[in-house]
Amino acid sequence: MDLSYIINHLGEEREQYFGAAAPPIMQSSNFAFPTVDEMRKGLTDEMGTPFYTRGHNPTVAILRKKLAALEAAEDCLVFASGSAAIGAAVMSCVESGDHVVCVQKPYSWTAKLLSNMLSRYGIETTYVDGRNTQEFAEAVRENTKLFMLESPNSMTFELQDIEAITTLAKSRGIATIMDNSFSTPLNQQPITLGVDIVVHSASKYLNGHSDIVAGVLCASAERTAQIFASEFMTLGGIISPNDAWLMLRGLRTLPIRMERVAQSTPKIVEFLESHPAVKKVYYPFSASFPQRELAEQQMKAPTGQFSIELQAAHIGDVERFCNHLKYFLLACSWGGYESLAFPMAALYGSANYGNTSLPWNLVRFYIGLEDADVLIKDLEEALALIPVEA
Ligand SMILES: *Cc1c(COP(=O)(O)O)cnc(C)c1O
């Protein structure tokens, strides 16, 4: 199925709603049936029938078809947040007494799910750097049920060799989950590399406008149905019809947004790599990135996120640099229209993030849809405030 068809037409039954180009927001919690018999039939397939919106909503159903197709998955569920999707995916794979191997620096709340919550239910997690597949093999125990992957990972973007790891997992009967938020399905399709469950924070690229929080889970029809009947319906972290509609609107421009950041970001990274006030750049597609070859093999195009370590003597240098940026908002997240800077210096002293191992001079960037030259000028002016020895 071609991308244009998926984005513009798949799942849209326009004859059912007056030929409207934009689908309606089916803002209803429940759906009525003409007879008891039809109601009974509806209940035999709550996942596929408009019965109650926690289970099925027609606006959300359009999204499910598109997202599953984008990820080369059989089916998909949409959640109220990426974290809700990750929680449901992980819980569907483990029970008390099981063991998980997770990459060392996943999205922070993924680590908290494993270390702070699931540990209370007798599930143990081992963290591995993940760049070397052998580390997964060595961490496997008899009770290992899940490899939790995030390639590239958050903040410093280490990659895992997805195919090698899923081959290992399959040989040991271990399930694999990949957080694919970084790449989007346009740049990386983990299911085609053997991953069982793909999860996304759709708050990022998939929606793309920084106006909703949402999550996605893609898997085989069988697995999705199991998760639907258990974690999804029980915990109930569903997307609202209104947010589903916004995400459908956001998805229309996903290919051109990804094209734009693939063009502008490497230009900006190149500028930073040659600047004396920049100590190190972390970007999977840059010349200096140690896993660049794997990035090019596994991912189709560069994306808009990278981090830099500033050549700063004090945290005050980092603050002066960040505070001076005019086009970059100081904010978390990424994937919207707007460029962002997220300094690790802001984590220091925070109750939930204060124990970070990330250096204080690290700033993560996201390149939005602005003109690359304008952003370079903004960075140049702010970098001039960092005193560097000649
Ligand atoms: C933001 C993010 C999440 C969490 O998603 P929410 O939509 O904020 O709940 C998970 N994984 C990655 C890689 C993220 O960037």
The ligand as a Tripos MOL2 file, in Angstrom:
@<TRIPOS>MOLECULE
LIG
   15    15     1     0     0
SMALL
NO_CHARGES

@<TRIPOS>ATOM
      1 C1          7.6400   11.4740   24.8840 C.3       1 LIG1
      2 C2          8.0970   10.0940   24.8010 C.ar      1 LIG1
      3 C3          7.3860    9.0660   25.4420 C.ar      1 LIG1
      4 C4          6.1860    9.3270   26.3050 C.3       1 LIG1
      5 O1          5.0940    9.6990   25.5480 O.3       1 LIG1
      6 P1          3.9090   10.6160   26.1110 P.3       1 LIG1
      7 O2          3.0560   10.8010   24.9300 O.co2     1 LIG1
      8 O3          4.5470   11.8760   26.6070 O.co2     1 LIG1
      9 O4          3.2750    9.8570   27.2160 O.co2     1 LIG1
     10 C5          7.8300    7.7710   25.2600 C.ar      1 LIG1
     11 N1          8.9260    7.4990   24.5380 N.ar      1 LIG1
     12 C6          9.6380    8.4510   23.9340 C.ar      1 LIG1
     13 C7         10.8420    8.0810   23.1450 C.3       1 LIG1
     14 C8          9.2590    9.7790   24.0530 C.ar      1 LIG1
     15 O5          9.9900   10.7300   23.4650 O.3       1 LIG1
@<TRIPOS>BOND
     1     1     2 1
     2     2     3 ar
     3     2    14 ar
     4     3     4 1
     5     3    10 ar
     6     4     5 1
     7     5     6 1
     8     6     7 2
     9     6     8 1
    10     6     9 1
    11    10    11 ar
    12    11    12 ar
    13    12    13 1
    14    12    14 ar
    15    14    15 1
@<TRIPOS>SUBSTRUCTURE
     1 LIG1         1 GROUP 0 **** ****
